[in-house]
Amino acid sequence: MTVLYRGPLSSCDYDCPYCPFAKRRDDPARLRRDRAALERFTRWVAERDHPVSVLFTPWGEGLVRSWYRRAMVGLSHLPHVRRVAIQTNLSCRTGWLGEADLGTLALWVTYHPGQVGYERFLGRCRDLTGMGVRFSVGVVGLPEHLDHARRLRDDLPAEVYLWVNAAEGHSYTDAEAAEWTRLDPLFSYSRTPHRSAGRPCRTGDTVISVDGEGTVRRCHFVPEVLGNLYDGTFRPRARPCPAALCDCHIGYVHLEPTGLYDVFAGGILERVPAFHGRAR
């Protein structure tokens, strides 16, 4: 089973103009709720008797919080956890990764130009490479990010996949799309939303979305509640997608007609394609 976990945390240390959660502050009570919810979830994972993979997808930045780093390290050492990954801006220090099982832990890193100095961000990526951390790096495909992305592609090791997310509400001419595709050969999957209504999808069956209360939904983008992780009311079941379109990678990667499980074989959660090297 793969679990996409998103707790109450919604605060971030960055102020990206394209993100509604930029520079949001969580009050101490909300942080306590988030910590308790995450600890409850990690206990649930630890008690399973079957393989589990986890992708943390917080609204805010998780790795600046000690409980997310601790959860990542702890889960990475459990024998039945196949992969534990998190979406992060990599603003935190990287030394804590030395405590993790790097055969299990991975990172999905986003570069936000204007929020962090380029050399500082590149230095963190080089730290990850030197430590042997499995990770991908990406940018939002806004016109003003193109030169930054080109520079990053030139400076990153060839084995590190650079992905590009189509900017929300932005359409691309063929010429513009070609520029982004030179950086990310898989950009076409992000460029336009995927028709999903009635099509087979792994979500709700082998992939689920879980919030801090344990409420289970098929994915982050379909509000229907399927039960609760902790009270036994959730039962996995294959269901066709009820949404007309799916336009986010953490959703459409699980949509069977896309074929992306073959493209990202061994690297679904950290967004590392098979052609960028075999998973450890």
Number of C-alpha atoms within 10 A of each C-alpha: 14 21 22 25 22 23 24 20 25 21 20 20 17 19 15 15 9 11 11 11 18 18 15 16 15 16 10 9 9 15 18 14 16 22 20 15 20 25 17 16 21 16 13 13 20 16 9 11 8 10 14 21 20 25 24 23 20 21 19 26 24 26 21 17 13 12 16 19 18 17 16 28 21 17 26 25 18 16 12 17 21 18 25 28 25 26 23 21 25 22 19 15 11 14 10 13 19 12 14 19 18 19 16 23 25 29 24 23 22 20 22 21 16 13 14 15 11 16 9 11 20 16 12 17 22 16 15 18 16 9 14 14 21 21 24 23 25 21 21 20 23 16 13 10 15 18 10 16 25 15 11 20 19 10 11 16 13 10 13 18 22 25 28 26 22 25 16 13 5 11 12 16 7 8 9 13 17 15 13 25 16 11 19 19 14 17 20 16 19 19 21 16 16 18 17 21 14 12 15 16 25 22 28 21 15 16 22 22 25 24 20 20 18 22 17 27 24 28 23 20 14 15 10 12 14 18 17 17 20 14 9 8 11 17 12 15 13 14 15 16 22 14 13 12 14 21 20 18 16 18 18 24 23 20 23 15 15 16 12 17 17 12 17 20 17 18 23 20 26 23 27 28 23 16 11 14 14 12 14 9
